[in-house]
Amino acid sequence: MTGNYLTGAFIEMADTTTSPSANSVGSRWTPDLPLVVWMVVLALLLAFGGGMGAVDTIAAFNRGFGRALGEFALILLPSFTLAAALSQQNVASEAAGRTAALASPVAGAGMICPDTAYAALAPAAGRFKLDLAFGAYTGFKLIYPAGPLIVAAGLGATIAETMQPVMLLLLGVLLAVPVWIVGVIWGRMTFRQAPSKDVGTTEPSNKRLFLTFAPFVAMTALLILGGFVGQTGIGAIEFLIMPKGALLVAAILALLQTPAAQRRECLDSAVRRTGSLLLVIGAASAFGTILTGLVSLDQLVPSGTGLATLTALFVLTALFKLAQGSSMATFAAVAPVAAPIVAASGVDPIAAVLAICLGSFIAILPNDSYYWLVRRDALEDVSGEARAIRILTAGTVLQALVGLALLLTAVAVWSN
């Protein structure tokens, strides 16, 4: 009965993608339209209002819509397959929930994607799903080799000679711990997770928990192996030791643990959830592409050194994140703009990387695919998008501000 309940829950989550109440935006003053339609309409209005021609508008929309869909398909399809397969195994418990929550920052960093980490661990998280959400988000943003490595690589020669990866890892972890705790406290203050109906009266055995989490162990082993091996020249092997390939292996292992009669159901659920989210992500990405093509955000950043520069980098990244929605797209877009600022200011490169990473916390909004993952799972009992946005947006803004305060304090103390 428990397995059926969990399966039904995940199928329900997939089906809500197309229901009017799930992602519609409207009031008595505006039409009641799905969010995807609103984003498409606003993107077109913004383009034409900004003076773009029809051909350029269509080209920008196409470029933005398809920019990351292939990458997200490789992430979401195995993630949701893994999640659906785990939901059949009835392992939700206090022990499994705590394990999933505690592992979430490491998973977010190791998988280099908060969406993947959350979707993979959520079936076992139980009442700790919101802790898991903030944990995966924090790990991806602050723990090497995820956000910090992506930003450092984007800044390129600006910091390559002066940055030590070990220090970036250590300082990122030290900053991530209090930032995650802030998110957890905020989540528990603003939303009380109802007791999971799928948690039984007995805890699963240690052996059963190990078997359930075996796909994650295999995925972690492949990622570690990839870090040591590097490029092999063999495409298939290189793919398997990359995050997306390791995730696919984990999904296959989880699917093999599922009864044969239920495997097709898991795959159908994964396809439905992936397809609907790809549409949302594509529309959001197209809107962000048109917006950032019309607004020159780098002109809004003041020049300066030290703490002023770090604050400017933080604000710049926050503006990009609000426009782009996608964290990965934000990291990719902000680095070319931030590089000359970092080079000219002489600011500490590790502090600059962390300031950019903290700016990307702002914010989890409906133009971010992560919003919909958490909204339709951890916050599925929340009535109305406004409250869900307040919980996630205010929480991540608070995390960002606390993290920035800690970073600026540390830099000020260190420089004295």
C-alpha positions, -999 to +999 in steps of 0.1 A: +000+000+000+028+024+008+046+018-025+013+025-043+008+057-024+043+070-032+039+060-069+006+078-070+021+109-054+048+111-080+023+105-109+001+132-094+030+156-093+036+150-130+000+155-139-003+188-120+020+203-145-009+207-169-036+214-144-048+250-142-042+253-105-006+241-106+010+267-128-016+293-137-011+329-130-040+354-130-064+375-110-096+392-115-077+420-134-057+396-157-065+365-177-060+332-160-032+317-181-006+290-175+028+304-165+044+291-197+019+311-218+026+342-197+064+339-202+060+335-239+037+365-242+059+387-219+090+377-239+074+388-271+061+420-256+095+428-241+112+421-275+088+443-295+087+470-268+125+471-269+126+477-306+136+442-318+124+432-353+103+401-359+132+381-373+155+390-345+128+382-319+122+348-333+159+341-335+164+352-299+135+331-287+147+300-305+183+305-292+170+309-256+144+282-257+167+255-270+199+266-252+199+241-224+170+217-231+193+189-242+213+192-210+182+193-189+167+163-206+199+143-198+195+154-162+157+153-156+148+120-173+172+098-153+165+118-122+128+113-123+133+077-133+155+072-102+129+090-081+100+070-093+119+037-089+129+046-053+093+055-046+083+019-052+107+006-025+089+020+006+120+032+025+106+065+037+115+067+074+131+090+099+165+074+093+162+075+055+149+111+057+177+123+078+203+105+056+189+121+025+188+156+041+223+153+055+236+141+021+219+168+001+247+194+001+272+169-010+248+155-036+241+190-049+278+196-053+287+162-067+259+160-092+266+197-102+229+203-103+204+210-074+175+197-096+192+163-100+201+160-063+166+169-051+148+147-076+170+118-067+169+120-029+133+133-024+115+099-024+135+089+007+134+123+024+099+121+040+092+152+062+128+164+056+121+174+020+124+212+025+157+206+044+168+186+014+157+214-010+178+240+008+207+216+012+209+206-024+207+243-034+234+253-010+258+225-020+255+233-057+261+270-051+290+269-026+308+235-026+336+227-051+334+212-077+299+227-085+293+264-085+327+276-074+345+255-101+321+267-128+326+304-118+363+300-114+365+284-149+344+312-163+366+339-149+396+320-165+429+337-166+418+364-142+422+340-112+438+309-126+473+317-113+463+329-078+435+305-068+441+273-049+413+247-054+419+232-020+413+265-003+382+272-025+368+238-014+376+244+023+362+279+024+332+269+004+323+242+028+328+264+059+305+290+043+280+264+032+273+250+066+258+282+083+241+292+050+223+258+048+214+260+085+197+294+079+177+278+051+166+249+072+156+272+101+136+294+077+119+264+061+108+250+095+096+284+107+075+290+076+062+256+067+054+225+088+057+194+067+027+171+074+037+136+087+043+113+057+016+088+052+042+065+037+063+061+069+055+029+086+057+019+122+090+001+118+123+014+105+138-003+074+168-026+082+203-013+076+207-038+048+176-026+031+186+011+035+220+002+020+205-015-010+181+014-015+210+039-015+233+016-035+226+036-067+239+067-050+269+048-038+276+037-074+271+072-087+295+087-061+321+061-069+319+069-106+322+106-099+353+100-077+368+078-103+362+105-129+380+130-108+411+107-107+410+094-142+401+125-162+399+122-199+404+087-213+398+092-250+369+067-249+336+085-252+314+059-234+337+056-204+342+094-201+304+098-202+299+072-174+323+090-151+307+124-157+277+135-135+251+129-162+264+095-170+268+085-134+232+096-128+221+074-157+238+044-141+222+051-108+188+053-125+193+020-142+204+003-110+173+017-092+151+005-120+166-030-118+156-031-081+120-023-091+096-052-099+094-057-136+057-050-138+063-015-123+093-004-144+072+009-173+051+029-149+083+045-135+095+054-170+061+068-180+061+090-149+096+102-156+087+111-192+056+131-182+075+151-156+105+157-178+084+168-208+063+193-188+094+208-171+113+211-203+085+233-217+086+256-186+124+257-187+125+265-224+100+294-221+118+308-190+152+306-208+138+323-239+124+351-217+158+355-200+177+356-233+155+384-247+157+403-214+195+401-210+199+410-247+180+443-242+193+453-207+231+458-203+234+447-167+272+452-165+267+490-166+248+488-133+279+476-114+299+504-097+337+503-098+356+499-066+379+476-046+377+453-017+343+450+001+326+473-024+337+451-053+325+420-036+291+436-030+290+447-066+297+412-078+270+399-055+244+424-068+255+418-105+250+380-101+216+385-084+204+406-113+216+379-138+199+352-117+166+371-116+167+375-153+180+341-163+162+319-138+186+290-144+216+289-120+238+273-146+229+299-172+236+326-146+271+312-139+278+310-176+265+345-184+279+365-154+315+353-157+325+373-188+311+404-173+326+398-139+361+389-151+373+424-160+359+437-127+378+411-107+410+418-127+408+456-123+400+456-086+426+432-074+401+417-051+409+382-036+399+357-063+384+332-039+363+359-022+352+370-057+341+335-067+322+331-034+305+365-038+293+355-072+281+322-059+262+339-031+246+363-055+232+334-075+211+323-044+187+352-053+162+337-058+141+305-064+113+319-085+089+304-111+114+311-139+138+286-122+132+249-129+142+242-093+111+261-081+088+237-098+106+206-085+103+217-049+068+233-054+053+201-067+069+179-041+080+194-007+054+222-010+026+204-028+003+210+003+009+248+001-022+265-014-014+293-038+018+302-057+023+334-037+030+315-004+052+290-021+072+318-037+075+335-003+088+304+014+115+296-013+124+332-023+126+347+011+146+316+023+172+319-004+174+357-001+180+353+036+207+326+029+224+349+004+224+379+028+237+359+057+264+343+035+274+377+021+276+392+057+299+363+067+321+366+037+325+404+040+333+400+077+359+373+070+375+394+043+375+425+065+391+406+094+416+389+072+428+421+055+434+439+089 
